Amino acid sequence: MELILLVFVFVMAVFLGFELIQKVPSQLHTPLMSGSNAISGITVVGALLAAGIVEGSLGKWLGFAALILATINVVGGYMVTDRMLGMFRKKGK
Amino acid sequence: MEYFINISYIVASALFIFGIKMLGSADTARRGNLTSSIGMLIAVIVTLLNRDVNDGNSLSFGLIAVGLLIGAGIGVFAAKKVQMTGMPELVALFNGFGGLASLLVGWAEFAKEGNFNNSEYPVFTAVAVVFAVLVGGITFTGSLIAYLKLSGKLGGAATVFPGQKVLNAAVFLTLLGFGVVFVVTGAAWALYLVIALSLLLGVLGVIPIGGGDMPVVISFLNSFSGIAASAAGFVILNNVLIVAGCLVGASGIILTVIMCKAMNRTLADVLFGGFGSSSSTSQEVEGEMKALTVEDAFYVLEAAQSVIFVPGYGMAVAQAQHAVKELAEILEDNGCEVRHAIHPVAGRMPGHMNVLLAEADVPYEQLCEMDDVNAIMETVDVAIVIGANDVVNPAAAEDESSPIYGMPIINVHQAKSVFALKRGQGAGFSGLVNTLFFREKTRMIYGDAKETITGLVSQFKD
């Protein structure tokens, strides 16, 4: 049953994703891309869970590597997006 | 505790949804980014409270902290240090890391269990692992190749060889075959082969795609990294991964489609087309390219009432955006109306030119989208094309045999005169001859774009 629920969630999220972004001004294409790129670093949660429950040493280190990579993706992605959007705002004044 | 964690994941998912929504509008974009980062923070902190994560056997909190610190350190360093002109490479690289992380999560889950017989849904989990590895692997090496192409470490041109499509299809089918073997038998070697072939497929998939198509490829890979995260979510049955990954996947596809439309091409055409390889570029062009000195250009600009800048990738390479801004200011003080016309696929990533001009503090009101600027093109005295090529090639509108026929362009050939800033006489990135450069109204100003514009600025100052 849990599986069906997750598939349901997946399908709903697909539609939601398509609906969320329809008309984006081209000025925002880059921030949108790098901002959503940072969100895809959510796999950091997967890395924590995988690293956390792993007993064999291979899995543990795979999880550790995933943790580092995903964290780079998340932290770098959010910061660089913020930096870009900061530049856009500056000229608004 | 379990309920608390799951409810927190729902909150995080909602914040991601709001965040993406807000990123789509100029006024709220920065807050949107902040909103989704708060969602991420919540998701990470709550995960650390999970009983499985903090029991004694596993990766200790110390190691987790070390991992987070290393990752955050590298991320912060790269985000602070990068030049705005290097943005496409950096986004590609981050993207690749995300894909690799998803691959590793899938792999780690298998390494932990050895098989999925204890899992509630053994077959489904194995399929999800194959999928996470496949998409994550393609995202990783594909982004890496894109990074190398964008940063110039690898030639930007399309690498095409005979039988390429057959080879790619064969690799893909072999990969699926091993995937099936893995799902059925649970053999580790089959998974390793799937990993290796996915990585190979990412390389093979991106090398035939030329630099001009990079905006499409980058947004497509971005979408892929989301799908990989979503697949990893199915491996560990985690809803926040599924939702967040899926949102990125879907919104990435939308952006990809926008990019394709701006080039009047289909996604399949970009991915499998091997652009330029088949085009007959031997068409005869009438007229000749007429060069103009910076000094003469200055006299024309001094008298101009209306000027449009059309930046392209060449402006990014020459880092000319600050000089452009300075020239635009001087022209405005001179009583001239200045606009910057930005083609949706100018540069190497979606919105590339907007980022550069924003860095140089160009006022937002001066940035025009293609359709708005085409409507008034005939009243423009001088259109200054800075390192743009295909996006101003009139062949797209007039020459039905051209490979880019039908692609919407900025109609600078309708302006009263055109200055084209270019490094040399060679054809553009796509290898296409640009008939604009041979027209009666067009004058070529050869040399580094930044030096040319700085030269114009100093002419005005004297």
Interface residues (C-beta under 8 A of the other chain):
Chain A: E2 L3 L6 V9 F10 A13 V14 F15 L16 G17 F18 L20 I21 Q22 K23 V24 P25 S26 Q27 L28 H29 T30 P31 L32 M33 S34 G35 S36 N37 A38 I39 S40 G41 I42 T43 V44 V45 G46 A47 L48 L49 A50 A51 G52 I53 V54 E55 G56 L58 G59 K60 L62 G63 F64 A65 A66 L67 I68 L69 A70 T71 I72 N73 V74 V75 G76 G77 Y78 M79 V80 T81 D82 R83 M84 L85 G86 M87 F88 R89 K90 K91 G92
Chain B: F16 I17 G19 I20 K21 L23 G24 S25 A26 A29 R30 G32 N33 L34 S36 S37 M40 A43 V44 T47 L48 N50 D52 V53 N54 D55 N57 S58 L59 L63 I64 G67 L68 I70 G71 A72 I74 G75 V76 A78 A79 K80 V82 M84 M87 L90 V91 F94 N95 F97 G98 L100 A101 S102 L104 V105 W107 A108 E109 F110 A111 K112 G114 E120 Y121 F124 I218 S219 N222 S225 G226 A228 A229 S230 A232 G233 F234 V235 I236 L237 N238 N239 V240 L241 I242 V243 A244 G245 C246 L247 V248 G249 A250 S251 G252 I253 I254 L255 I258 I342 P344 M349 P350 G351 H352 N354 V355 A358 E359 D361 V362 P363 Y364 L367 E369
